């Protein structure tokens, strides 16, 4: 009976090693679960952080886009206002252009009238110039023989207006042409008369002379000009070409009537 009680008491003694093994197994399983939870938690935190950063970037992009839209809207408003101003200016320019066209048409009509008047004035001035020119030419034809004899020792009895025909069929009209002698040698006097003489008239006369000289086969030519007024450019050109300039006042002084223009205080070249 006593042995049996011992045996029963032994049988009731717990298996501690097995319990420790089981507890360790449970502990390992729990630690593994905690590790897995920790890894999952970190992954969730990383994902949340990434999502938060993406959300922040998206919010910043949205803010920038909103700002760009605002700027574009402001530029569009300014462009619209500028287009309106341009449109208004174009309308103003269009009105101004219409007015300018009307003024131009009126000006053209005025110019046509002025051109007609100018043509009439030119004809009147040309006629008056011819009258004065012919008066000077007529006076010179009478007085020149006396002046040539006293000033240049040239004896010429007749000075006339002459048309000289050239080999090509053209003609040159010369106011004064006369044949005479100087110191017993033949000479031809050739001249022009102008109321006012400038370089252009002297140069034109010189070109005529070069053609006329060929017509007289080596005979001495005495070129001269008679005018009321000589411009300085005409004086320089005449000196260069060897053309004698005769002031009309010197011819007047030789007239028998003793005109008042022969006074030494009168000089038509400097009115």
C-alpha positions in Angstrom: 0.0 0.0 0.0 2.8 2.3 0.8 4.6 1.6 -2.5 1.5 2.3 -4.5 1.2 5.7 -2.9 4.8 6.5 -3.9 4.1 5.4 -7.4 1.1 7.6 -7.7 3.0 10.6 -6.3 5.7 10.1 -8.9 3.2 9.9 -11.7 1.7 13.2 -10.7 5.1 15.1 -11.0 4.9 17.5 -14.0 7.3 17.2 -17.0 9.2 20.5 -16.7 11.6 20.0 -19.6 8.8 19.4 -22.0 7.0 22.5 -20.8 10.2 24.5 -21.3 10.6 23.3 -24.8 7.0 24.1 -25.6 7.4 27.5 -24.0 10.5 28.2 -26.0 8.8 27.2 -29.1 5.9 29.5 -28.3 8.4 32.3 -27.5 10.3 31.8 -30.8 7.0 31.9 -32.7 6.0 35.0 -30.8 9.3 36.7 -31.5 9.1 35.8 -35.1 5.7 37.2 -35.3 6.9 40.4 -33.6 9.7 40.7 -36.1 7.3 40.2 -39.0 5.0 42.8 -37.5 8.0 45.2 -37.0 9.0 44.7 -40.7 5.4 45.2 -41.8 5.2 48.3 -39.7 8.3 49.7 -41.1 7.1 49.0 -44.6 3.8 50.6 -43.8 5.7 53.7 -42.4 7.9 53.8 -45.6 4.9 53.5 -47.8 3.1 56.2 -45.9 6.1 58.5 -46.0 6.5 57.9 -49.8 2.8 58.6 -50.3 3.1 61.7 -48.1 6.0 62.9 -50.2 4.2 62.2 -53.5 1.2 64.0 -52.1 3.4 66.9 -51.2 5.0 66.9 -54.6 1.6 66.7 -56.3 0.3 69.5 -54.1 3.3 71.6 -55.1 2.8 70.8 -58.8 -0.9 71.7 -58.3 0.1 75.0 -56.7 2.6 75.7 -59.6 -0.1 74.8 -62.2 -2.6 77.0 -60.4 0.0 79.9 -60.4 0.8 79.3 -64.1 -3.0 79.4 -64.9 -3.3 82.6 -62.9 -0.3 84.1 -64.8 -1.7 82.9 -68.1 -5.1 84.3 -67.3 -3.5 87.6 -66.4 -1.5 87.6 -69.7 -4.6 86.7 -71.6 -6.4 89.6 -70.0 -3.5 92.0 -70.9 -3.4 90.6 -74.4 -7.1 91.1 -74.8 -6.7 94.7 -73.6 -3.8 95.3 -75.9 -5.7 93.8 -78.8 -8.6 96.1 -78.0 -6.2 99.1 -78.0 -4.7 98.0 -81.3 -8.1 97.6 -82.8 -9.1 101.1 -81.6 -5.8 102.5 -83.0 -6.4 100.8 -86.3 -9.9 102.3 -86.5 -8.3 105.7 -85.8 -5.6 105.2 -88.4 -8.3 104.1 -90.9 -10.2 107.3 -90.3 -6.9 109.3 -90.6 -6.1 107.4 -93.8 -9.4 108.3 -95.3 -8.9 111.9 -94.4 -5.4 111.8 -95.8 -6.7 110.3 -99.0 -9.2 113.1 -99.3 -6.5 115.7 -98.5 -4.2 114.1 -101.1 -6.9 114.2 -103.7 -7.5 117.8 -103.0 -3.7 118.5 -103.0 -3.4 116.7 -106.3 -6.1 118.9 -107.8 -4.4 122.0 -106.4 -1.1 120.8 -107.9 -2.7 120.3 -111.3 -4.0 123.8 -111.1 -0.6 125.1 -109.9 1.1 123.2 -112.8 -1.2 124.9 -115.3 -0.5 128.3 -113.7 3.3 127.5 -113.6 3.2 126.6 -117.3 1.5 129.9 -118.1 4.0 131.8 -115.9 7.0 130.0 -117.6 5.7 131.0 -121.0 5.3 134.6 -119.8 8.8 134.6 -118.3 10.3 133.0 -121.4 8.6 135.6 -123.5 9.9 138.4 -121.3 13.4 136.8 -121.3 13.3 136.7 -125.0 12.3 140.3 -125.2 15.1 141.4 -122.8 17.5 139.0 -124.5 16.7 140.2 -128.0 17.0 143.8 -126.8 20.5 143.1 -125.4 21.4 141.2 -128.6 20.1 144.0 -130.8 22.1 146.6 -128.8 25.2 144.5 -128.9 25.1 144.0 -132.7 25.1 147.8 -133.1 27.8 148.6 -130.5 30.1 145.5 -130.7 32.0 146.6 -133.8 33.0 149.8 -132.1 33.9 148.0 -128.9 35.9 145.3 -130.6 37.9 147.9 -132.5 38.7 150.0 -129.3 39.3 147.1 -126.9 40.7 144.3 -129.1 41.9 146.1 -132.3 39.5 143.8 -134.2 37.9 145.4 -137.3 34.6 143.7 -138.2 31.8 145.5 -140.1 28.9 143.1 -139.8 27.8 140.9 -136.9 24.7 138.7 -137.4 22.8 135.8 -135.9 23.8 132.7 -137.7 22.7 129.0 -138.0 25.7 126.8 -138.7 24.9 123.4 -140.2 27.1 120.5 -139.0 28.2 117.5 -140.9 25.7 115.3 -139.1 22.9 117.5 -140.3 22.3 119.3 -137.0 22.4 123.1 -136.7 23.9 125.4 -134.1 22.3 128.8 -133.6 24.8 131.5 -132.6 23.8 135.0 -131.5 26.9 136.8 -132.9 29.1 135.7 -135.8 31.2 138.2 -137.7 34.3 137.9 -139.9 37.0 140.6 -139.7 40.7 141.2 -139.3 43.2 142.0 -136.5 46.6 143.4 -137.4 45.9 142.3 -141.0 45.1 138.7 -140.2 41.7 137.1 -140.6 39.6 136.5 -137.5 36.1 135.3 -136.7 34.2 136.7 -133.7 31.7 134.3 -132.1 29.5 135.2 -129.1 26.4 134.6 -127.2 24.0 137.0 -125.3 22.2 136.0 -122.0 20.5 138.2 -119.5 22.0 136.2 -116.6 25.0 133.9 -117.2 26.1 130.9 -115.0 28.7 128.2 -115.4 26.3 126.0 -117.4 25.8 128.6 -120.1 29.6 129.1 -120.4 30.2 125.3 -120.6 27.5 124.9 -123.3 28.9 127.7 -125.3 32.4 126.1 -125.1 31.0 122.9 -126.5 29.5 124.8 -129.4 32.9 126.5 -130.0 34.7 123.2 -130.3 32.4 122.2 -133.1 32.4 125.6 -134.8 36.2 125.9 -134.8 36.3 123.0 -137.2 34.2 124.9 -139.7 36.7 127.7 -140.0 39.8 125.7 -140.9 42.4 127.2 -138.6 41.2 130.8 -138.7 41.6 132.6 -135.3 38.4 132.6 -133.2 37.6 135.3 -130.8 34.9 133.9 -128.4 32.9 136.3 -126.1 29.8 136.5 -124.0 27.5 139.5 -123.5 25.4 139.6 -120.3 23.8 141.9 -117.7 25.0 139.6 -114.9 27.8 137.0 -114.5 27.8 134.6 -111.7 31.2 133.8 -110.1 31.0 130.3 -111.5 30.5 131.7 -115.0 33.6 134.0 -114.5 35.7 131.0 -113.4 34.5 128.8 -116.3 35.1 131.6 -118.9 38.6 132.3 -117.6 39.4 128.5 -117.8 38.1 128.3 -121.5 39.6 131.7 -122.6 36.2 133.3 -123.3 35.9 137.1 -123.0 33.1 138.3 -120.8 31.6 141.7 -121.8 29.3 143.5 -119.4 26.4 145.1 -121.1 27.1 148.4 -119.3 30.3 148.8 -121.2 28.4 148.7 -124.5 25.8 151.1 -123.2 28.6 153.6 -122.4 29.5 153.6 -126.1 26.0 154.6 -127.3 25.8 158.1 -128.7 22.8 159.1 -126.6 24.7 159.0 -123.3 22.1 157.0 -121.3 21.9 157.5 -117.5 23.1 153.9 -117.1 26.6 155.1 -118.2 27.0 156.7 -114.7 30.0 155.2 -112.9 27.8 154.5 -109.9 25.6 152.1 -111.9 26.6 148.5 -112.1 24.0 146.0 -113.3 26.1 143.0 -112.3 25.6 143.8 -108.6 22.0 145.1 -108.3 
